[in-house]
Amino acid sequence: MAKRDTLVIKPPSRFVWRMVGFLALVSGIVWLVHEPLVKAVSANPPLNIGIITVLLLGILFTIGQTLNLRPEIKWLNRMADGSRRAPKTPALLSPLARMLGEDGSGLRSAVSRWLLDGGG
């Protein structure tokens, strides 16, 4: 259970739902004006199909990367909650985990000195 003064980062699922809702809205607009769009795409099919393919791959990649933030958010929330036993350190936050120490007890003395000296 999180302390009252502890910041809790929310999971990315609500943002994924916003993305899906926006894509549904755009898909509805595309469906409404599909006849002129088909004519425009047929003017140069290879180029336009390539553009649409890259767009769809970018959308899928962005949603996938957003969902990949779940372990990092879970780890951060556990560390902020003061849990002594945090889950496996996620890949994106491994530098932060090394600075905090293996057990999550706090900054190691060398890192503390480095920060007090101005960080560089």
NORNOR-V747890 format. One record per residue. RES is the residue in one small letter. OMEGA is omega in whole degrees, -180 to 180 (none if undefined). NEAR is the number of other ideal C-beta (glycine too) atoms within 8 Angstrom. D_LAST is the distance of its C-alpha to the last C-alpha in Angstrom with 2 decimals. Layout:
res->RES omega->OMEGA near->NEAR d_last->D_LAST
res->RES omega->OMEGA near->NEAR d_last->D_LAST
This chain:
res->m omega->-177 near->3 d_last->36.47
res->a omega->176 near->8 d_last->33.51
res->k omega->-177 near->7 d_last->33.07
res->r omega->-177 near->4 d_last->34.00
res->d omega->-179 near->3 d_last->30.60
res->t omega->177 near->9 d_last->28.78
res->l omega->178 near->4 d_last->27.93
res->v omega->179 near->7 d_last->29.93
res->i omega->-177 near->8 d_last->29.12
res->k omega->-180 near->6 d_last->32.43
res->p omega->-175 near->8 d_last->33.40
res->p omega->-175 near->11 d_last->33.51
res->s omega->-180 near->6 d_last->37.29
res->r omega->178 near->8 d_last->38.05
res->f omega->176 near->8 d_last->36.03
res->v omega->178 near->11 d_last->37.88
res->w omega->175 near->8 d_last->41.11
res->r omega->178 near->8 d_last->40.14
res->m omega->-180 near->11 d_last->39.51
res->v omega->178 near->9 d_last->42.87
res->g omega->178 near->8 d_last->44.59
res->f omega->178 near->8 d_last->43.27
res->l omega->177 near->9 d_last->44.39
res->a omega->178 near->8 d_last->47.79
res->l omega->179 near->8 d_last->48.11
res->v omega->178 near->8 d_last->47.31
res->s omega->177 near->8 d_last->49.68
res->g omega->178 near->8 d_last->52.40
res->i omega->178 near->8 d_last->52.00
res->v omega->179 near->9 d_last->52.12
res->w omega->-180 near->7 d_last->55.26
res->l omega->-177 near->6 d_last->56.88
res->v omega->-174 near->8 d_last->56.45
res->h omega->-178 near->8 d_last->56.75
res->e omega->178 near->6 d_last->59.74
res->p omega->179 near->7 d_last->58.07
res->l omega->178 near->9 d_last->54.93
res->v omega->178 near->8 d_last->57.08
res->k omega->-179 near->8 d_last->58.67
res->a omega->-180 near->8 d_last->55.31
res->v omega->-178 near->10 d_last->53.98
res->s omega->177 near->6 d_last->57.23
res->a omega->177 near->7 d_last->56.84
res->n omega->-172 near->5 d_last->54.31
res->p omega->-177 near->8 d_last->54.03
res->p omega->-180 near->6 d_last->51.69
res->l omega->-176 near->7 d_last->49.02
res->n omega->177 near->11 d_last->49.31
res->i omega->175 near->9 d_last->49.45
res->g omega->179 near->8 d_last->46.33
res->i omega->-179 near->8 d_last->44.53
res->i omega->179 near->9 d_last->45.81
res->t omega->179 near->8 d_last->44.81
res->v omega->177 near->8 d_last->41.20
res->l omega->-179 near->8 d_last->41.18
res->l omega->177 near->8 d_last->42.53
res->l omega->177 near->8 d_last->40.14
res->g omega->178 near->8 d_last->37.19
res->i omega->179 near->9 d_last->38.60
res->l omega->179 near->8 d_last->39.03
res->f omega->-180 near->8 d_last->35.54
res->t omega->178 near->9 d_last->33.99
res->i omega->179 near->11 d_last->36.11
res->g omega->179 near->8 d_last->35.30
res->q omega->176 near->8 d_last->31.53
res->t omega->178 near->11 d_last->31.96
res->l omega->178 near->9 d_last->34.02
res->n omega->178 near->7 d_last->31.49
res->l omega->-177 near->10 d_last->29.13
res->r omega->180 near->9 d_last->31.53
res->p omega->179 near->10 d_last->30.06
res->e omega->180 near->10 d_last->26.52
res->i omega->178 near->12 d_last->28.01
res->k omega->-180 near->10 d_last->30.14
res->w omega->180 near->15 d_last->27.26
res->l omega->180 near->10 d_last->25.18
res->n omega->178 near->11 d_last->28.31
res->r omega->-180 near->10 d_last->29.12
res->m omega->180 near->11 d_last->25.69
res->a omega->-180 near->11 d_last->25.87
res->d omega->179 near->10 d_last->29.43
res->g omega->178 near->7 d_last->28.44
res->s omega->179 near->8 d_last->30.34
res->r omega->-177 near->7 d_last->29.74
res->r omega->177 near->3 d_last->30.87
res->a omega->178 near->10 d_last->29.02
res->p omega->-180 near->7 d_last->30.53
res->k omega->-178 near->5 d_last->29.30
res->t omega->179 near->8 d_last->25.69
res->p omega->-173 near->9 d_last->25.89
res->a omega->-175 near->4 d_last->24.38
res->l omega->-175 near->6 d_last->22.21
res->l omega->-180 near->11 d_last->20.53
res->s omega->175 near->9 d_last->20.20
res->p omega->178 near->6 d_last->16.35
res->l omega->179 near->7 d_last->16.61
res->a omega->178 near->12 d_last->19.46
res->r omega->179 near->7 d_last->17.66
res->m omega->-178 near->9 d_last->14.94
res->l omega->-177 near->11 d_last->17.92
res->g omega->-175 near->10 d_last->19.91
res->e omega->-176 near->4 d_last->23.17
res->d omega->180 near->5 d_last->25.37
res->g omega->-175 near->11 d_last->23.38
res->s omega->179 near->6 d_last->23.46
res->g omega->-179 near->6 d_last->20.00
res->l omega->176 near->9 d_last->16.41
res->r omega->-175 near->9 d_last->16.35
res->s omega->180 near->6 d_last->15.47
res->a omega->179 near->6 d_last->12.59
res->v omega->178 near->9 d_last->10.96
res->s omega->178 near->9 d_last->12.09
res->r omega->-180 near->8 d_last->10.61
res->w omega->179 near->8 d_last->7.07
res->l omega->179 near->8 d_last->7.92
res->l omega->178 near->6 d_last->9.76
res->d omega->177 near->6 d_last->7.34
res->g omega->174 near->4 d_last->5.69
res->g omega->176 near->5 d_last->3.73
res->g omega->none near->2 d_last->0.00
